[in-house]
Amino acid sequence: MMLTLEQIEALMARMRALGIAELEYRHGDQQIRLVRDDDAAAPHPPTLAPTLAPPLAPSPAATRNGMGDKPAATPEVIAATMYGQFYAAPAPDAAPFVGVGDRVAAGQPLYVLDVMKTLTRIEAEFACIIRETLCANGQAVEPGTPLFAVTRLDEARNG
């Protein structure tokens, strides 16, 4: 079976999406070795906990919380920490782990990340309220991809 140019290009695109720098494929007496040397292939430390991106700028409507001119809590973004596929639910026919408005406890599952057919359940590092889901189910993500806009519960009093 000889790989076509389209198949090789698809392999390279998948390597780029997953951050893989080198791939070797053998089938019978045929062999292909693909190597990427661009900056996107730089290794990323494997971490399982979500990281925080810089805080979002609050919209003008969010600057009031119904209590005079006191500003509302500033939302933060939970971002992906590695390359993979984002899944909002534990199974295709299951409800999402979290939804907009949900109060999330530290350690509660937020999403599943599929990295090279290894499914990892990612949990919240802190208690928060989900303000917005920023990533589509099944979407390919990379380190820094925004997944959820949240407000920490310690900042979201009565929120």
C-alpha positions in Angstrom: 0.0 0.0 0.0 1.6 3.2 -1.2 0.6 6.4 0.7 -0.8 9.1 -1.6 0.3 12.8 -1.4 -3.1 13.6 0.2 -2.6 11.0 2.9 0.9 12.3 3.6 -0.4 15.9 3.8 -3.2 14.7 6.2 -0.5 13.0 8.4 1.5 16.2 8.5 -1.6 18.3 9.4 -2.4 15.9 12.2 1.2 16.0 13.4 1.0 19.8 13.4 -2.4 19.8 15.3 -1.0 17.4 17.9 2.4 19.0 18.2 4.3 15.8 17.0 7.7 16.6 15.6 8.5 13.2 14.1 6.5 10.2 12.8 7.8 7.0 11.3 5.4 4.7 9.5 6.2 1.1 8.3 3.9 -1.2 6.4 5.5 -4.3 4.9 8.7 -3.3 3.1 7.5 0.3 2.8 8.6 3.0 5.2 8.0 6.7 5.5 9.5 9.1 8.0 8.1 12.6 8.5 10.0 15.2 10.5 8.9 18.7 11.3 11.5 21.3 12.3 9.4 24.4 12.8 8.8 26.1 16.2 5.3 24.5 16.5 6.9 21.1 17.0 8.8 22.2 20.1 8.0 19.9 23.0 5.5 21.0 25.6 5.6 19.7 29.1 2.8 17.2 29.7 0.5 18.6 32.4 -3.0 17.4 33.2 -4.4 20.4 35.0 -5.9 23.4 33.1 -4.0 26.6 33.1 -5.3 30.1 33.3 -5.0 32.5 30.5 -4.9 36.2 31.2 -8.2 37.6 32.5 -10.8 38.7 30.0 -11.7 42.4 29.8 -15.1 42.8 31.3 -17.8 44.0 29.0 -19.5 47.3 29.9 -22.7 45.3 30.9 -20.6 43.3 33.3 -19.2 46.3 35.2 -22.3 46.5 37.3 -23.5 43.8 39.6 -26.7 45.3 40.7 -25.1 46.9 43.8 -24.4 50.5 42.8 -21.2 51.2 40.9 -19.2 48.4 42.4 -17.5 46.4 39.6 -18.4 42.7 39.1 -15.8 40.0 39.5 -13.4 39.7 36.6 -13.8 36.5 34.6 -10.8 34.3 33.9 -10.2 31.8 31.1 -9.4 28.1 31.6 -7.2 27.1 28.7 -6.0 23.8 27.3 -2.5 22.8 28.5 -1.7 20.4 25.6 -2.6 19.3 22.1 -5.7 17.1 21.7 -9.4 16.9 21.1 -11.8 18.7 23.5 -14.9 16.8 24.6 -17.4 18.4 26.9 -19.0 15.1 28.0 -17.7 11.7 29.2 -19.4 9.9 26.3 -21.1 10.9 23.0 -24.6 10.3 24.4 -23.9 11.8 27.9 -24.6 15.3 29.2 -21.7 17.7 29.4 -19.7 17.8 32.6 -20.5 21.5 33.1 -22.7 24.2 31.6 -23.1 27.9 31.7 -24.1 29.1 35.1 -22.9 25.9 36.9 -21.1 26.2 40.2 -18.0 23.9 40.0 -16.1 22.6 43.0 -12.3 22.2 42.9 -11.6 18.7 41.7 -14.9 18.4 39.7 -14.5 17.1 36.1 -14.7 19.9 33.5 -13.9 18.1 30.2 -12.1 15.2 28.6 -9.0 15.6 26.5 -8.2 13.0 23.8 -4.5 12.9 23.2 -3.5 10.2 20.7 -6.4 8.0 21.7 -5.7 8.4 25.4 -8.6 10.0 27.2 -7.8 12.2 30.2 -10.5 13.6 32.4 -9.5 17.2 33.4 -10.7 18.6 36.7 -11.1 22.1 38.0 -8.2 23.5 40.0 -10.4 25.9 41.9 -14.1 26.5 42.7 -15.7 28.6 40.0 -18.9 29.5 38.1 -18.9 28.7 34.4 -19.7 31.9 32.5 -19.2 30.7 28.9 -18.0 27.6 27.1 -15.4 28.9 24.5 -14.6 25.6 22.7 -16.8 23.4 20.5 -17.2 19.7 21.3 -14.7 17.6 19.4 -12.6 20.7 18.5 -8.8 20.2 18.2 -7.0 22.3 20.8 -3.5 23.3 21.6 -1.8 24.8 24.6 -3.4 28.1 25.4 -6.7 27.4 23.5 -9.5 29.1 25.6 -12.0 26.5 26.8 -14.1 28.2 29.5 -14.7 31.7 30.8 -15.1 31.4 34.6 -15.4 33.4 37.7 -13.7 32.1 40.8 -16.2 31.5 43.6 -14.0 33.3 46.1 -14.4 36.4 43.9 -18.1 35.7 42.9 -19.8 36.5 46.2 -23.6 36.1 45.7 -22.8 35.4 42.1 
